[in-house]
Structures are given as structure tokens and as C-alpha cells.
Amino acid sequence: MIKTFSTQIKPSVKAILGGTFNPPHKGHIGAALKAADEIGINLVHLMPCKLAPHKSVGVSETHRVKMIELCAQNNDRLIPELIELTLPSPSYTVKTLRALKEKSDDTICFFIGADSLYNLDKWYEWENLLDYCHLVVMRRDDEQFSPPPAVQAWLDCHVTNDKNVIHVKPAGHVVLTNTPLYSVSSTEIRDVLANAKSAVKAGTPNSSSVSSSNLWLEESVLNYINEHQLYKS
Ligand code: ATP
């Protein structure tokens, strides 16, 4: 007689930070790992979205993926998640979450910065996001937490102080984390990298802003940017 065991595998919790990652920087990584620590998760998936050509600032999807892979090679808590690049354009988070759910039963914790949360009501089908995931919000600036009224009203129904909820419920909650501030954005880094060349050309290199921007990049990412001459104006 063949013995059968009832081996119900508990779905695991998958943390995902979606973004343009143009380029990925230590603000993304630092905040996401701290948020993951707060909710008791080890791995964070970095999920690049599709970009409309006019928003890519001359940097192809292949370059963005490569830079994410370099970050992941440097840190065994990071994993690239490329599903959004396989879906039709433009990227809509709610559609991506649905696609992820079709692939696996994992509980999804979708990480966003507070700045993105403030714009959440502009996202496609934003009120359905929590059907598929928990939202985990990372701090982005020093200002008092002040989402617009529509988002605040929605948060009032969904925010929980119980950070353990993500391990017991499959979806439906928002967790506001207390991550340290990482005052950097990809836009700032692109600006510094673009101006660095013209500043040097003009004989007025602004070395302090260039080096401080470099500090926000993984060394391998900075080398990749230099090697491929990305973000030059
Ligand atoms: P850009 O300046 O090009 O808009 P960005 O630096 O904001 O880019 P994205 O790739 O658009 O980076 O961000 C992906 C996600 O990471 C967003 O939810 C964003 O709020 C969050 N994020 C980005 N930078 C930080 C940071 N320094 N601290 C916390 N969260 C961040």
C-alpha cells in the first residue's frame, strides 16, 4: 500500500519592490531591506517596470535589468523579478499582481515609497490593489505623513499596526514602516551624472556632488554606467 501524506505547503511571503530603477540606487535597496527587516522577511525582489520610450532617458530595458542583476549579485537578499517586462505595455501594478497570483499562491508584500503612496489614487484600478497584496510603505522624506484625502480615507480602512499580519493574512492590509530616510532619487543621480560631463567639459567639475551621487550607487552599477556611457547629457 502506498502511504500518502497530507503535505500542505504553506505559501510563503514574497516581498517585491517595483520601480523604474533608472538607475537602481542604495535608497531603493537600503529602504527595502529595512522595511523587510521590520516585517520579518529576508528576501526582496526588485521588479523593473516597462518604460515608455520618452521616459527611458536613452537607457534601454536591458541596461536597467543588468544594473538590477548587478545589485542582486552584490547582495544575497536581493532577487530580480522580471515578470512585468513580459506583460503588455504599459505596466500596471494591479495587472502585474494578478499575473503573479496566477503563477503562485505566495502572499505578496508590495513595497512602495511614501511619495508613491501619495499618488496612489492616480494608479490604474488602485482600489483593487489590496485584493492581491499587502502594501508596505517606506518613508521617503522628513515631512509629516500627509496623503491626499482620497488616499487617507482608503488608508483609514486598511492600515494596520500589526506587522505580523502579512504572515497570517493573504492580502488586504497596509503597513506603514519606520524606515530610515535615504535622501536620494534616480532623477537626482541622473542629473548629477549628466551634468558631471558638461561641468568637467566646462572646466568646472562639481566633484562633491558627483562623488556624493556615486556614493548612492553600488560600485558595480557605477562601473557599468561608466562603461556604457549611460546618462550622459
Ligand atoms: P525617479 O527619480 O526616476 O522617479 P526613484 O528614485 O523615485 O526614481 P523609482 O524606481 O521610481 O525610483 O522608485 C521605485 C520605488 O522605490 C517607489 O515606490 C519609490 O517611492 C521608492 N523609492 C525610491 N527611492 C527611494 C528612497 N530613497 N527611499 C525610499 N523609497 C524609495
Boltz pocket constraint, residues with backbone or C-beta under 6 A from the ligand:
constraints:
  - pocket:
      binder: B
      contacts: [[A, 17], [A, 18], [A, 19], [A, 20], [A, 21], [A, 22], [A, 23], [A, 27], [A, 28], [A, 31], [A, 111], [A, 112], [A, 113], [A, 114], [A, 115], [A, 116], [A, 138], [A, 139], [A, 140], [A, 180], [A, 181], [A, 182], [A, 183], [A, 184], [A, 185], [A, 186], [A, 187], [A, 188]]
      max_distance: 6.0
